[in-house]
């Protein structure tokens, strides 16, 4: 770590450039010195930036940057290229993302007993680790991949307010990410079969409405504890004491299997390896020639070539990858829309009231989008970072053109979380924000060692934990996360985002 610190140049107390002789571009760290990561993360950042003639200006690391096993790049980074799509710099779950929803519920009109009754049912209604969630016909899955969230809204009769208006890209990544072979047209069914094996789509029929068992994916009931910017809070319709639902999920097996098919990454589980092998064997694409060239590149990077896998952003391989990514990402947003619908229907049935679910925003944490920065059209790879445009880049939205794009920054399951908006001062990070605080020692808290201690600690903090069947759920203990107040101080100081309101967790459902 001492050697790595020697390569740091302080720009401000909350911002550093990291550059070694191996790196072709510097890495910009948006955090205070005491939040800088461990040496392994620095080494991954260095390794990525050592690829020549690949990156635009610099790479970016947010306060929650950390190394993950089996990943070539560190989590919590934004990597930008003018010429290339770089599948390996992103985690293998396209549109892993988060949404926040307003409700008509508040601390005065719902009791702790009613919340407990609701969450006891949500454990069954919104599963974490089950094979079947909310089944839909095969054609609906294909239409979700083609059209985005609108297809599942129509099929299930979803009534969530602002479901499309307040989803990044309108809930359809084909219109949002750029680089598609289809231009502005809706892909046909065969277009989807050309980029995703039908086998994956078949299993996806049963996988909507599931939180998932990965990492810290969750369903939280949050209470607005403090209004920091009253003017923006009023535009968002937020009030102190109001209850909100925060949902964090991935894109399920459809997203993961699709990305494993189109990039160089070792399968983490035997089931993944078998599914991907079967998918490839049964894949009948009209873009077979392009696909076979991509597979040859993948084989090289899995065996003998340790540099970054690159697809030409304007070439056939880049377009095929981005089309597959868009289709799988659409499934991720639809999944969160289905979970929202399930929660709403459960409240109506169990508590006999309408929660009036109203989407504040749904945003991906893992994405590749074509954007304009510093006067250039570039491909922005966000791996566990959120886009946080300022007002000047949100001119198409009736509210967010005045406030900036919403960005939510939680920490552990028992820690305060923040509702923020992007600012126009954040160009150096390519308008990115942290998606959390990241793992790290919190000196103010003692770590727990088992689930009994975790439940006791959560209860002492006034938070009820549900499901929690995983043996590694203790890794979500607040003592294992960086101090969120320090993270937020840097976020404000750097112009990464501006705080609108503070939330406290009330009930948490996760695996």
C-alpha positions in Angstrom: 0.0 0.0 0.0 2.9 2.4 0.8 4.2 2.0 -2.8 0.7 2.7 -4.2 0.4 5.8 -2.1 3.6 7.1 -3.6 1.8 7.2 -7.0 -1.1 9.3 -5.7 -1.3 13.0 -6.5 -3.8 15.0 -4.4 -6.0 17.3 -6.4 -8.3 18.3 -3.5 -8.8 16.8 0.0 -11.6 14.6 -1.7 -9.9 13.8 -5.0 -6.7 12.0 -6.1 -5.1 11.0 -9.3 -3.3 7.6 -9.3 -0.8 6.9 -12.1 2.1 4.5 -12.4 4.5 4.0 -15.3 2.5 1.0 -16.4 -0.7 3.0 -16.9 -1.6 4.6 -20.2 -4.1 7.0 -18.4 -4.5 8.0 -14.8 -7.2 6.8 -12.5 -9.2 9.5 -10.7 -10.3 8.6 -7.1 -13.3 10.6 -5.8 -12.8 10.1 -2.1 -10.9 11.3 1.0 -7.6 9.7 1.9 -9.1 7.6 4.7 -11.6 6.0 2.2 -8.9 4.9 -0.3 -9.1 1.1 -1.0 -6.8 -1.8 -0.2 -3.7 -2.6 -2.3 -5.5 -5.3 -4.3 -7.9 -2.8 -5.7 -5.1 -0.4 -6.6 -3.4 -3.3 -8.5 -6.6 -4.0 -10.5 -7.1 -0.3 -11.3 -3.5 -0.2 -12.5 -3.8 -3.4 -14.6 -6.9 -2.1 -16.4 -5.4 1.3 -17.1 -2.2 -0.4 -18.5 -4.1 -1.3 -21.7 -2.7 1.0 -24.4 -4.8 3.2 -26.8 -8.1 2.2 -25.2 -9.4 4.8 -22.8 -10.7 8.3 -23.0 -9.0 10.8 -20.6 -8.9 8.8 -17.4 -10.6 6.0 -15.5 -12.8 6.8 -12.5 -13.1 5.2 -9.0 -15.9 6.1 -6.6 -15.7 5.8 -2.8 -17.2 2.3 -2.9 -14.4 1.0 -5.2 -13.3 -2.5 -4.3 -11.8 -5.7 -5.7 -14.2 -8.6 -6.3 -13.1 -12.3 -6.8 -13.1 -13.4 -10.4 -13.5 -9.9 -11.8 -10.8 -8.4 -14.0 -11.9 -4.8 -13.1 -12.7 -3.3 -9.7 -16.3 -2.7 -8.7 -17.3 1.0 -8.3 -15.5 2.2 -11.4 -16.4 4.1 -14.6 -14.3 3.3 -17.7 -14.7 5.3 -20.9 -13.6 4.6 -24.5 -14.2 6.3 -27.8 -13.6 3.3 -30.0 -14.3 0.1 -28.0 -16.8 -1.9 -26.1 -15.0 -3.5 -23.1 -17.1 -6.3 -21.7 -14.6 -7.3 -19.0 -14.6 -4.0 -17.2 -18.2 -4.5 -16.3 -19.6 -7.0 -13.8 -21.5 -9.9 -15.4 -25.0 -8.7 -14.4 -26.2 -6.1 -16.9 -28.6 -3.6 -15.3 -28.1 -4.8 -11.8 -29.8 -1.7 -10.5 -32.0 0.1 -7.9 -35.3 1.8 -7.7 -37.0 4.0 -5.1 -40.8 4.3 -4.8 -43.0 6.8 -2.9 -46.1 5.5 -1.1 -49.1 6.9 0.6 -47.9 5.2 3.8 -46.3 7.1 6.6 -45.4 6.7 10.3 -48.8 7.9 11.3 -51.0 5.6 9.2 -49.4 2.2 9.4 -48.3 0.4 12.6 -45.2 -1.7 13.3 -47.5 -4.7 13.6 -49.0 -4.1 10.1 -45.5 -3.7 8.7 -44.5 -7.0 10.3 -47.6 -8.7 8.9 -46.8 -7.4 5.4 -43.2 -8.5 5.4 -44.0 -11.9 6.7 -46.1 -12.3 3.5 -43.5 -10.6 1.3 -41.0 -13.3 2.2 -43.3 -15.7 0.2 -44.6 -13.2 -2.4 -41.2 -11.7 -3.4 -38.8 -14.7 -3.2 -35.1 -14.4 -2.9 -33.9 -17.9 -3.8 -36.6 -19.8 -5.6 -36.7 -21.2 -9.1 -40.1 -19.8 -9.9 -41.2 -16.2 -9.3 -44.0 -14.7 -11.4 -44.3 -17.0 -14.4 -45.1 -15.4 -17.8 -45.5 -16.8 -21.3 -42.4 -17.2 -23.5 -43.8 -14.6 -25.9 -43.9 -12.0 -23.1 -40.3 -12.6 -22.2 -39.3 -12.0 -25.8 -41.4 -8.9 -25.9 -39.8 -7.6 -22.7 -36.4 -8.1 -24.4 -37.7 -6.3 -27.5 -39.8 -3.5 -26.0 -38.6 -3.1 -22.4 -40.8 -2.6 -19.3 -43.9 -1.6 -21.4 -44.4 -5.2 -22.4 -44.7 -6.5 -18.8 -46.9 -3.5 -17.8 -49.4 -4.5 -20.5 -49.3 -8.2 -19.6 -49.7 -7.8 -15.8 -51.8 -4.6 -15.8 -49.2 -2.8 -13.6 -50.5 0.5 -12.2 -47.3 1.9 -10.7 -47.3 5.7 -11.4 -44.5 7.0 -13.6 -43.2 3.5 -14.2 -41.9 4.4 -17.7 -41.4 8.1 -17.3 -39.1 7.8 -14.3 -37.1 4.8 -15.5 -33.7 5.6 -17.0 -34.1 5.4 -20.8 -37.9 4.9 -20.5 -37.4 1.3 -19.5 -35.9 0.2 -22.9 -32.2 -0.1 -23.3 -32.4 -0.3 -27.0 -33.3 3.4 -27.1 -31.0 4.3 -24.1 -27.6 2.8 -24.7 -26.7 3.6 -28.3 -24.7 1.4 -30.6 -27.6 -0.9 -31.6 -27.8 -2.5 -35.1 -31.5 -1.6 -35.2 -31.2 2.2 -34.9 -34.5 3.6 -33.5 -36.5 0.6 -34.5 -38.0 -2.0 -32.2 -36.2 -5.3 -32.7 -38.2 -8.2 -34.1 -38.6 -11.5 -32.3 -36.0 -13.1 -34.6 -33.6 -10.2 -33.8 -33.7 -11.3 -30.1 -33.1 -14.9 -31.1 -30.1 -13.8 -33.0 -28.3 -12.4 -29.9 -29.7 -14.6 -27.0 -30.0 -18.4 -27.1 -33.7 -19.5 -26.8 -32.8 -21.7 -23.9 -32.1 -18.7 -21.7 -35.4 -17.1 -22.7 -37.2 -20.3 -21.9 -35.9 -20.3 -18.3 -36.5 -16.6 -18.0 -40.2 -17.3 -18.2 -40.1 -18.3 -14.5 -37.6 -15.8 -13.2 -39.5 -12.4 -13.0 -40.4 -11.0 -9.6 -37.4 -12.5 -7.8 -34.9 -10.5 -5.7 -32.2 -13.1 -6.1 -29.6 -14.6 -3.8 -26.6 -12.7 -4.9 -24.7 -10.3 -2.6 -26.7 -7.6 -1.1 -29.7 -7.5 -3.3 -32.7 -6.5 -1.2 -36.1 -5.1 -0.6 -36.2 -2.3 2.0 -38.9 -0.3 3.6 -37.4 3.1 4.3 -38.7 6.1 6.3 -37.8 9.7 5.3 -36.0 10.9 8.5 -34.7 14.3 7.3 -35.4 16.7 4.5 -32.1 18.4 3.5 -33.2 20.3 0.4 -36.9 21.3 0.9 -37.3 22.8 -2.6 -36.2 19.6 -4.4 -37.9 17.3 -1.9 -41.2 19.1 -2.7 -40.7 18.6 -6.4 -40.2 14.9 -5.7 -43.2 14.8 -3.4 -41.2 13.7 -0.4 -42.2 14.4 3.2 -40.6 13.6 6.6 -42.0 10.4 8.0 -43.1 9.1 4.6 -42.4 5.4 3.8 -40.6 4.5 0.7 -39.6 1.1 -0.9 -36.1 0.7 -2.1 -35.4 -2.4 -4.4 -32.0 -3.6 -5.5 -31.8 -6.5 -7.9 -29.8 -7.9 -10.8 -31.0 -9.1 -14.3 -31.3 -12.7 -13.2 -30.2 -15.7 -15.0 -31.1 -14.1 -18.4 -28.6 -11.3 -17.9 -25.8 -13.4 -16.4 -26.0 -16.3 -18.9 -26.2 -13.8 -21.8 -23.1 -12.0 -20.7 -21.2 -15.2 -20.0 -22.0 -16.1 -23.6 -20.6 -12.9 -25.1 -17.5 -12.2 -22.9 -14.4 -13.8 -21.6 -15.1 -14.7 -18.0 -14.8 -18.0 -16.1 -18.1 -19.5 -14.9 -18.4 -19.2 -11.1 -20.7 -22.3 -10.7 -21.1 -25.6 -12.4 -24.8 -24.8 -13.2 -23.7 -21.7 -15.0 -21.0 -23.6 -17.0 -23.6 -26.2 -18.1 -26.3 -23.7 -19.0 -23.9 -21.5 -21.0 -22.5 -24.6 -22.8 -26.0 -25.8 -23.7 -27.0 -22.3 -24.8 -24.1 -22.0 -27.1 -24.6 -25.5 -28.6 -28.3 -24.7 -29.4 -27.7 -21.1 -30.5 -29.0 -20.6 -34.0 -28.3 -17.0 -35.0 -28.5 -15.3 -38.4 -25.4 -13.4 -37.2 -23.5 -16.6 -36.9 -20.4 -15.4 -38.7 -20.0 -12.4 -36.3 -20.8 -14.7 -33.3 -18.1 -17.2 -34.3 -15.5 -14.4 -34.6 -16.5 -13.2 -31.2 -16.1 -16.7 -29.8 -12.6 -17.0 -31.2 -11.7 -13.7 -29.5 -13.2 -15.0 -26.2 -11.2 -18.2 -26.4 -8.0 -16.3 -26.9 -8.7 -14.1 -23.9 -9.6 -17.1 -21.8 -6.4 -18.9 -22.5 -3.4 -16.9 -23.8 -4.3 -13.2 -24.0 -4.5 -11.4 -20.7 -5.2 -7.9 -22.2 -8.7 -6.5 -22.2 -11.2 -8.1 -24.6 -12.3 -5.4 -27.1 -15.1 -5.2 -29.5 -15.2 -2.5 -32.1 -17.9 0.0 -31.0 -19.0 0.6 -34.6 -18.3 -2.9 -35.8 -20.5 -6.0 -36.1 -19.1 -7.6 -32.9 -19.7 -4.4 -30.8 -23.2 -4.1 -32.2 -24.1 -7.7 -31.5 -22.8 -7.5 -28.0 -24.7 -4.3 -27.3 -27.9 -5.7 -28.7 -27.6 -8.8 -26.5 -26.8 -6.5 -23.5 -29.8 -4.3 -24.2 -32.2 -7.2 -24.4 -31.0 -8.7 -21.2 -30.9 -5.3 -19.4 -34.6 -4.8 -20.3 -35.3 -8.0 -18.3 -33.6 -6.4 -15.3 -35.9 -3.4 -15.2 -39.0 -5.5 -15.9 -38.0 -7.7 -12.9 -38.0 -4.7 -10.5 -41.4 -3.5 -12.0 -42.9 -6.9 -11.3 -41.5 -6.9 -7.7 -43.1 -3.4 -7.2 -46.4 -4.7 -8.6 -46.3 -7.7 -6.2 -45.6 -5.5 -3.2 -48.5 -3.2 -4.2 -50.9 -6.1 -4.6 -49.8 -7.6 -1.3 -50.5 -4.3 0.6 -54.0 -4.1 -1.0 -54.8 -7.7 0.0 -53.2 -7.8 3.4 -53.7 -4.3 4.7 -56.8 -3.4 2.6 -55.4 -0.1 1.3 -53.8 1.2 -1.8 -50.1 2.3 -1.3 -50.3 4.4 -4.4 -46.9 3.2 -5.6 -45.1 6.0 -7.4 -41.7 5.5 -9.0 -39.1 8.2 -8.1 -36.5 6.6 -10.3 -35.1 3.3 -11.6 -31.5 3.3 -12.6 -28.9 0.7 -13.5 -25.6 0.2 -11.6 -24.0 -1.8 -14.4 -24.4 -0.3 -17.9 -22.7 0.7 -21.1 -24.1 3.7 -22.8 -23.2 6.0 -25.6 -22.9 9.6 -24.2 -21.3 12.9 -25.0 -18.5 14.1 -22.7 -15.9 16.8 -23.3 -17.2 17.3 -26.8 -16.8 13.6 -27.9 -19.2 10.7 -28.4 -17.9 8.0 -26.1 -19.0 4.6 -24.6 -19.3 4.9 -20.8 -18.9 1.6 -18.9 -20.3 1.9 -15.4 -19.5 -1.1 -13.2 -21.4 -0.6 -9.9 -21.7 3.1 -10.3 -24.8 5.2 -11.1 -25.3 7.8 -13.8 -25.9 11.2 -12.1 -26.6 13.8 -14.8 -27.0 17.4 -13.7 -30.1 19.4 -14.8 -28.5 20.5 -18.1 -28.3 16.9 -19.2 -31.9 16.0 -18.2 -33.7 18.5 -20.4 -36.2 15.8 -21.7 -37.6 15.2 -18.2 -40.3 17.6 -16.8 -39.0 17.5 -13.2 -35.4 16.3 -13.4 -34.4 19.1 -15.8 -34.9 21.4 -12.8 -33.4 19.1 -10.1 -30.8 16.8 -11.7 -31.0 13.1 -12.1 -31.9 11.1 -8.9 -29.2 8.9 -7.4 -29.7 6.8 -4.3 -26.7 6.0 -2.0 -27.4 3.4 0.7 -24.9 1.6 2.8 -25.5 -1.5 5.0 -28.9 -2.9 5.8 -29.0 -1.0 9.1 -27.5 2.3 8.0 -29.0 5.6 6.9 -29.3 6.1 3.1 -29.5 9.2 1.1 -31.6 10.5 -1.8 -29.4 12.7 -4.0 -29.5 14.4 -7.4 -26.8 14.8 -10.0 -25.1 18.2 -10.5 -23.6 20.0 -13.5 -20.2 20.1 -11.7 -19.5 16.4 -12.1 -18.0 16.2 -15.6 -14.6 14.8 -14.4 -16.4 11.6 -13.3 -18.4 11.5 -16.5 -21.4 12.3 -14.3 -21.1 9.1 -12.2 -22.0 8.6 -8.6 -21.3 5.8 -6.1 -24.0 3.1 -5.8 -23.3 2.6 -2.1 -20.4 3.1 0.4 -18.5 -0.1 -0.2 -17.0 -2.6 2.1 -14.5 -1.4 4.7 -13.9 -1.2 8.4 -16.2 1.1 10.3 -14.2 2.0 13.4 -17.3 3.2 15.3 -18.8 -0.3 15.4 -18.0 -3.8 16.6 -18.3 -6.6 14.0 -20.7 -9.4 14.6 -19.7 -13.1 14.0 -23.1 -14.9 13.6 -26.7 -14.4 12.6 -28.0 -14.3 16.1 -25.8 -11.3 16.9 -26.9 -9.7 13.6 -30.6 -10.0 14.4 -30.0 -8.6 17.9 -27.9 -5.7 16.5 -30.6 -4.9 13.8 -33.4 -5.0 16.4 -31.4 -2.6 18.7 -31.2 -0.2 15.8 -35.0 -0.5 15.2 -34.7 -2.4 11.9 -36.4 -5.8 11.3 -34.6 -8.3 9.1 -36.7 -10.9 7.2 -35.8 -14.1 5.4 -31.9 -13.8 5.9 -31.4 -17.6 5.2 -27.9 -17.1 3.7 -25.0 -18.0 5.9 -23.1 -15.0 4.6 -25.8 -12.5 5.3 -23.6 -11.3 8.2 -21.4 -9.8 5.6 -24.0 -7.0 5.3 -23.4 -6.0 8.9 -22.9 -2.2 9.2 -19.5 -2.6 10.8 -18.2 -4.1 7.5 -19.1 -1.0 5.5 -17.4 2.4 5.1 -18.8 5.3 7.1 -21.6 6.8 5.0 -21.3 10.3 6.4 -17.7 10.4 5.1 -18.8 9.1 1.7 -21.6 11.7 1.5 -19.2 14.5 2.5 -17.0 13.7 -0.4 -20.0 13.3 -2.8 -21.1 16.8 -1.9 -17.6 18.3 -2.0 -16.8 16.9 -5.4 -20.1 17.9 -6.9 -20.8 14.2 -7.6 -24.3 14.7 -6.2 -26.4 16.9 -3.9 -28.3 15.5 -1.0 -32.1 15.9 -1.0 -33.2 13.8 1.9 -32.1 11.2 4.4 -33.8 7.8 4.9 -33.7 5.3 7.8 -34.3 1.5 7.2 -37.4 0.1 8.9 -37.7 -3.4 7.4 -35.2 -5.4 5.3 -35.9 -8.5 3.2 -32.9 -10.3 1.6 -31.3 -13.7 1.3 
